[in-house]
């Protein structure tokens, strides 16, 4: 198969480009259906003239339906897309990329989705779908799932399949709240995940970053102590990896702490720890919730982060990540990661 693909790349490169373009169109329609042509054109960076031609072809092949509400997939189109997923992994060398990442980072598994989420929101949705699929593989009889905040975690929440409703699930926020963006905070994401899976969730109404005095007083609160106990006993952790500067700004970090982060050349952040490119912790925030040291006691840790601009942050954090980690990322980040 691989030799055939190699020959095809040399002899019919245009054919592969057409396949990739139509694959991207089907992917986006599948994720966002029903979707209008203009929205699709903007999201994929295609002119309306080019898109019109491609859409007509896909419609003639009975892969999509076009109605007044927009474009949607047919059952045949979904089957074709599923087959294309496997073919495109071979064409782009993603299987090899995953193996390289897993070995290089020393983790349980690496999962790579096509594209770069810095360039397309569709890819972030694909990260969400991959995250949801990975979660499903790790579910057991009774599951406590600790979830951090962030836009990527929110994307996973939107992709949880109906099959999750058959499981015994409890979603708990891994951290307190950060910043003003409520929709991407862990409490909100846990609530959405619980709603989509008809399961239970807990809330942790505390700020992510507190003073030592407030930290000690919070720990004595019975309700907070109960939630923290559930967080510590999680069977699965789902978390993102942040850009150091962006996370420091979200926390409204000021003064000496910001100086430490800048002077320490921090590039990545996770669980309140700021890492430089060597993976060294240059600053630690006193936070309410899951700590980095807790991850070693948890069987399934799923880290999800993508985009070429996140490559340094991912590499920095992964030097401290437990061996049980599954990294879900995209091609944009993965290709930079394997370059070292």
C-alpha positions as CSV (number, residue, x, y, z in Angstrom):
1,X,0.0,0.0,0.0
2,X,2.7,2.4,1.0
3,X,4.7,1.8,-2.2
4,X,1.6,2.4,-4.3
5,X,1.0,5.7,-2.4
6,X,4.6,6.7,-3.0
7,X,4.2,6.1,-6.8
8,X,0.9,8.0,-6.8
9,X,2.6,11.0,-5.1
10,X,5.2,11.1,-7.9
11,X,3.0,10.3,-10.9
12,X,-0.3,11.9,-9.9
13,X,0.4,14.6,-7.3
14,X,-2.7,16.6,-8.5
15,X,-4.9,13.6,-7.6
16,X,-3.7,13.6,-4.0
17,X,-4.3,17.4,-3.7
18,X,-7.9,16.9,-5.0
19,X,-8.4,14.1,-2.5
20,X,-7.2,16.2,0.4
21,X,-9.4,19.1,-0.7
22,X,-12.5,17.0,-0.9
23,X,-11.6,15.2,2.3
24,X,-11.4,18.6,4.1
25,X,-14.8,19.6,2.7
26,X,-16.5,16.4,3.8
27,X,-14.8,16.6,7.2
28,X,-16.1,20.1,7.8
29,X,-19.6,19.4,6.6
30,X,-19.7,16.3,8.9
31,X,-18.7,18.3,11.9
32,X,-20.8,21.5,11.3
33,X,-23.8,20.2,9.4
34,X,-26.1,21.8,8.3
35,X,-23.6,24.4,7.1
36,X,-23.9,27.1,4.4
37,X,-21.7,27.5,1.5
38,X,-20.3,30.9,2.5
39,X,-19.4,29.7,6.0
40,X,-17.7,26.7,4.4
41,X,-15.8,28.8,1.9
42,X,-14.4,31.1,4.7
43,X,-13.5,28.3,7.0
44,X,-11.6,26.3,4.4
45,X,-10.1,29.2,2.6
46,X,-11.6,28.3,-0.7
47,X,-13.2,30.7,-3.2
48,X,-16.9,30.3,-3.6
49,X,-16.4,29.4,-7.3
50,X,-14.0,26.5,-6.5
51,X,-16.2,25.4,-3.6
52,X,-19.3,25.5,-5.8
53,X,-17.7,23.1,-8.2
54,X,-16.5,20.7,-5.5
55,X,-19.9,20.7,-3.7
56,X,-21.7,19.9,-7.0
57,X,-19.4,17.0,-7.5
58,X,-20.0,15.6,-4.0
59,X,-23.7,16.1,-4.4
60,X,-23.7,14.2,-7.7
61,X,-21.9,11.3,-6.0
62,X,-24.6,11.2,-3.3
63,X,-22.1,12.1,-0.6
64,X,-23.9,15.2,0.6
65,X,-27.3,16.8,0.6
66,X,-28.1,20.4,-0.1
67,X,-31.2,22.0,1.4
68,X,-32.4,25.5,2.4
69,X,-30.8,24.8,5.8
70,X,-27.4,24.1,4.3
71,X,-25.2,21.1,3.4
72,X,-25.3,17.8,5.4
73,X,-23.9,14.3,4.9
74,X,-25.6,11.3,3.5
75,X,-25.1,7.9,5.0
76,X,-23.0,7.0,2.0
77,X,-21.0,10.1,2.5
78,X,-20.3,9.2,6.2
79,X,-19.1,5.7,5.1
80,X,-16.8,7.3,2.5
81,X,-15.4,9.8,5.0
82,X,-14.6,6.9,7.4
83,X,-12.7,5.1,4.7
84,X,-11.0,8.4,3.7
85,X,-9.8,8.9,7.3
86,X,-7.7,5.7,7.1
87,X,-6.4,6.5,3.6
88,X,-5.4,10.1,4.5
89,X,-3.5,8.8,7.5
90,X,-1.4,6.7,5.1
91,X,-1.0,9.5,2.6
92,X,0.2,12.1,5.2
93,X,2.4,9.7,7.2
94,X,0.4,10.3,10.4
95,X,0.8,6.7,11.6
96,X,4.6,7.1,11.4
97,X,4.4,10.5,13.1
98,X,2.5,9.0,16.0
99,X,5.0,6.3,16.5
100,X,7.9,8.8,16.4
101,X,6.1,11.0,19.0
102,X,5.3,8.2,21.3
103,X,8.9,6.9,21.3
104,X,10.5,10.4,21.5
105,X,8.3,11.6,24.4
106,X,8.3,8.3,26.3
107,X,4.5,8.2,26.8
108,X,1.8,5.6,26.5
109,X,0.4,6.8,23.1
110,X,0.4,9.7,20.7
111,X,-2.7,10.5,18.5
112,X,-2.3,13.0,15.7
113,X,-5.2,14.5,13.7
114,X,-4.6,16.0,10.2
115,X,-4.0,19.8,9.8
116,X,-3.1,22.7,12.1
117,X,-5.6,24.1,14.6
118,X,-3.9,27.5,14.4
119,X,-5.1,27.7,10.8
120,X,-8.6,26.0,11.0
121,X,-11.2,25.7,13.7
122,X,-12.2,22.4,12.0
123,X,-8.9,20.9,13.2
124,X,-9.7,21.9,16.8
125,X,-13.1,20.2,16.4
126,X,-11.2,17.1,15.2
127,X,-9.0,17.3,18.3
128,X,-12.2,17.3,20.2
129,X,-13.5,14.3,18.4
130,X,-10.2,12.4,18.9
131,X,-10.3,13.3,22.6
132,X,-13.9,12.0,23.0
133,X,-12.9,8.7,21.2
134,X,-9.9,8.2,23.4
135,X,-12.0,8.8,26.6
136,X,-14.5,6.1,25.4
137,X,-11.6,3.6,25.1
138,X,-10.6,4.1,28.7
139,X,-14.1,4.0,30.4
140,X,-14.6,1.2,32.9
141,X,-17.5,0.3,35.2
142,X,-17.4,3.5,37.3
143,X,-15.6,6.6,36.2
144,X,-14.6,9.8,37.8
145,X,-13.2,12.1,35.1
146,X,-11.3,15.3,36.1
147,X,-11.4,18.0,33.5
148,X,-9.4,21.3,33.2
149,X,-10.7,24.3,31.4
150,X,-9.8,25.8,27.9
151,X,-11.2,26.0,24.4
152,X,-9.8,22.5,23.5
153,X,-11.6,20.9,26.4
154,X,-14.8,22.7,25.4
155,X,-14.4,21.2,21.9
156,X,-14.2,17.7,23.4
157,X,-17.4,18.4,25.4
158,X,-19.2,19.1,22.1
159,X,-18.0,15.8,20.6
160,X,-19.1,13.4,23.3
161,X,-21.2,10.7,21.6
162,X,-24.6,9.4,22.8
163,X,-23.0,6.0,23.7
164,X,-21.5,7.7,26.8
165,X,-25.0,7.8,28.3
166,X,-24.7,4.1,29.0
167,X,-21.7,4.6,31.3
168,X,-21.5,5.5,35.0
169,X,-19.8,8.9,34.8
170,X,-19.0,11.7,37.2
171,X,-17.3,14.8,35.8
172,X,-15.3,16.9,38.2
173,X,-13.4,20.2,37.6
174,X,-9.6,19.6,38.0
175,X,-9.0,23.2,38.8
176,X,-10.6,26.3,40.2
177,X,-11.8,29.1,37.8
178,X,-9.3,31.1,35.7
179,X,-10.0,34.5,34.2
180,X,-13.3,35.9,33.0
181,X,-14.2,33.5,30.2
182,X,-16.8,31.5,31.9
183,X,-17.7,29.3,29.0
184,X,-14.2,27.8,28.9
185,X,-13.9,27.2,32.6
186,X,-13.7,23.7,34.0
187,X,-17.0,24.0,35.9
188,X,-18.9,25.0,32.8
189,X,-17.2,22.3,30.7
190,X,-18.0,19.6,33.3
191,X,-21.6,20.7,33.3
192,X,-21.8,20.5,29.5
193,X,-20.2,17.0,29.5
194,X,-22.6,15.8,32.1
195,X,-25.6,17.2,30.2
196,X,-24.6,15.6,26.9
197,X,-24.0,12.2,28.6
198,X,-27.0,12.3,31.1
199,X,-24.5,11.9,33.9
200,X,-23.4,13.7,37.1
201,X,-21.0,16.4,37.8
202,X,-19.5,18.5,40.6
203,X,-18.6,22.1,40.8
204,X,-15.6,23.8,42.4
205,X,-16.5,27.4,43.0
206,X,-13.1,28.7,44.0
207,X,-10.5,30.8,42.1
208,X,-7.6,28.9,40.6
209,X,-5.0,31.1,42.2
210,X,-5.1,32.1,45.9
211,X,-3.0,33.4,48.7
212,X,-1.5,30.9,51.3
213,X,-4.0,32.1,53.9
214,X,-7.1,31.7,51.7
215,X,-5.7,28.4,50.4
216,X,-5.7,26.9,53.9
217,X,-9.1,28.2,54.7
218,X,-10.6,26.8,51.5
219,X,-9.2,23.3,52.3
220,X,-11.1,23.4,55.6
221,X,-14.5,23.9,53.9
222,X,-16.4,20.6,53.9
223,X,-18.0,21.0,50.4
224,X,-14.6,22.0,48.8
225,X,-12.9,19.2,50.7
226,X,-15.4,16.7,49.3
227,X,-14.9,17.8,45.7
228,X,-11.1,17.8,46.1
229,X,-11.3,14.2,47.4
230,X,-13.2,13.2,44.3
231,X,-10.7,15.0,42.1
232,X,-7.8,13.1,43.7
233,X,-9.6,9.8,43.2
234,X,-10.2,10.4,39.5
235,X,-9.8,7.4,37.2
236,X,-9.1,9.7,34.2
237,X,-7.7,13.2,33.8
238,X,-8.4,15.3,30.7
239,X,-6.3,18.4,30.4
240,X,-4.9,21.0,28.0
241,X,-1.4,22.5,27.8
242,X,-1.2,26.3,27.8
243,X,1.2,28.9,26.3
244,X,3.0,30.3,29.4
245,X,2.5,34.0,28.5
246,X,-1.2,33.5,27.6
247,X,-1.9,31.6,30.8
248,X,0.0,34.2,33.0
249,X,-2.2,36.9,31.4
250,X,-5.4,35.0,32.0
251,X,-4.4,34.7,35.7
252,X,-3.8,38.5,35.8
253,X,-0.3,37.7,37.0
254,X,1.6,40.8,38.1
255,X,4.9,41.9,39.7
256,X,7.5,39.5,40.8
257,X,5.6,36.4,39.6
258,X,5.4,37.8,36.0
259,X,9.1,38.7,36.2
260,X,10.0,35.1,37.2
261,X,7.9,33.7,34.3
262,X,9.6,36.1,31.8
263,X,13.1,35.9,33.1
264,X,12.8,32.1,33.4
265,X,11.8,32.0,29.7
266,X,8.7,29.9,30.4
267,X,7.0,28.6,27.3
268,X,4.4,26.2,28.6
269,X,2.0,25.8,31.5
270,X,-0.1,23.0,33.0
271,X,-1.7,22.7,36.4
272,X,-0.2,26.0,37.6
273,X,3.3,25.0,36.7
274,X,5.3,27.1,34.2
275,X,8.0,25.3,32.2
276,X,10.9,26.5,30.2
277,X,12.1,24.8,27.0
278,X,14.2,22.4,29.0
279,X,11.1,21.3,30.9
280,X,12.3,22.9,34.2
281,X,9.7,24.5,36.4
282,X,10.5,28.2,36.6
283,X,7.3,29.2,38.6
284,X,4.5,27.4,40.5
285,X,1.2,29.0,41.3
286,X,-0.5,28.1,44.5
287,X,-3.7,26.6,43.1
288,X,-6.8,24.8,44.3
289,X,-7.3,21.5,42.5
290,X,-5.2,18.7,40.9
291,X,-1.5,19.0,41.2
292,X,1.2,17.7,38.8
293,X,2.4,15.2,41.4
294,X,-1.2,13.7,41.6
295,X,-1.0,12.5,37.9
296,X,1.4,9.6,38.7
297,X,-1.4,8.0,40.7
298,X,-4.0,8.2,37.9
299,X,-4.2,5.4,35.3
300,X,-5.4,7.4,32.3
301,X,-4.1,10.9,31.6
302,X,-5.1,12.5,28.3
303,X,-3.4,15.7,27.3
304,X,-4.9,17.5,24.4
305,X,-3.2,20.5,22.7
306,X,-2.6,21.4,19.1
307,X,-1.4,24.1,16.7
308,X,2.1,24.8,15.6
309,X,2.4,27.7,18.0
310,X,1.8,25.3,20.9
311,X,4.7,22.9,19.9
312,X,7.2,24.5,22.4
313,X,4.7,24.4,25.2
314,X,3.8,20.8,24.6
315,X,7.5,19.7,24.4
316,X,8.3,21.6,27.6
317,X,5.4,20.0,29.6
318,X,5.9,16.5,28.2
319,X,9.3,16.3,29.9
320,X,7.4,16.2,33.2
321,X,4.3,14.3,32.0
322,X,3.7,10.8,33.6
323,X,4.3,7.7,31.5
324,X,0.6,7.0,31.5
325,X,0.0,10.1,29.3
326,X,-1.8,9.9,26.0
327,X,-1.0,13.0,23.9
328,X,-3.6,14.1,21.3
329,X,-2.3,16.8,19.0
330,X,-2.4,17.9,15.4
331,X,0.0,17.7,12.5
332,X,1.0,21.4,12.9
333,X,2.4,20.7,16.4
334,X,3.5,17.1,15.8
335,X,5.8,17.8,12.9
336,X,7.7,20.5,14.9
337,X,7.8,18.2,18.0
338,X,9.6,15.3,16.1
339,X,12.1,17.8,14.7
340,X,13.4,18.3,18.3
